[in-house]
Amino acid sequence: MPTWVVIPALFWVTLLLVGGGLALIRARDAYQRIIALDLLAVIVIALLALLSHLRGEAYYFDAAVALALLSFVATVAAARYLERGGPFG
């Protein structure tokens, strides 16, 4: 991917990160907060993937994969916690 494509993509992903932060702040209940946090994780993963491509460093991509795995597990755990009403319910 050429650099002239990656730079505007980084700009847009950064704007999306700000928008996701605003969505998290404006969330009314716990379900919306979980979705907003998952959205922020996906945006950060995209940002890390773009940085990995732009700089040619593989460890940014490794961090993106690790964040994706942690985000998935955290989202499932939070959804189960809210569904059952407590950690042991």
N, C-alpha and C positions, 0 to 999 in steps of 0.2 A: 504494500500500500504506500503510495507516495506521501511525502511529508505535507504537501499542500492539502491533503485530505485529513491527516491525523490532527493537525493543529486546530482547524475548526471543530473537529469532533471533540477534542479536549475542552474547547470553549463551551460547547453545548452540554457536555456531560457535567461540567462545573456548574452551569446554570441549572441543570436538572438536580444537582446535589442541593443547591439552595432551595429549589422548589420542594424537594423531598423533606428538607428540614422544616420548611413552613408547614407542610402537610402534617408533620409530626407534632409541631407546636399546636396546630389547630384541631388535632384529633379529639373527639368528644369522649370516646370510651376506649376500653382496653383493646377491643378487637381492631379498631382503626389504628391504634398505636402499633400493634403487632404488624399490621400490613404496611404502615409507613416505615417501620424499622426494616422490614424485609425489602421494601423498595430502596431504601438508602443503602442496604448491603449490596443489592444488585447494581446500583449506580457506582458504588466504590469498586466493585469487581470490574465493571466496564472501564473505569478510570485506570485501574491497575493494568488491565490488559492493553489499553492504549499506550500507557507509559512503557510497558514492556516492549511493545513493538517500536515505539519511537526511539528509545534509548538502546535497544538491542540487548537488554539484560534479561536473562531468564528468571531471575529470582523474583521479579515483579509478578510474573505469571504464576510462579509457585505460590506466592502470597495470595493471589486472586483465587486459585483453586482451594487453598486452605480456608480462606474466608467464605467461599461458597459452601464448603462442607459444614463449617461451623454455623453458618447462617441457616442452613437447612435444618440442622439438628435443633437449633435454638427456636426456630419458628414452630416446628412440630411439638417441642416440649412446652412452649408457651400456649399453644392452642389446646393441647391436652390438659394443661393446668387449668385453663379457663373453662373448658368443657366439663371437667369433673368437680370444679369448685374448690380445689385445694390440692396439696401435694399428695395426700394419701386417700383422697375421696374416690 
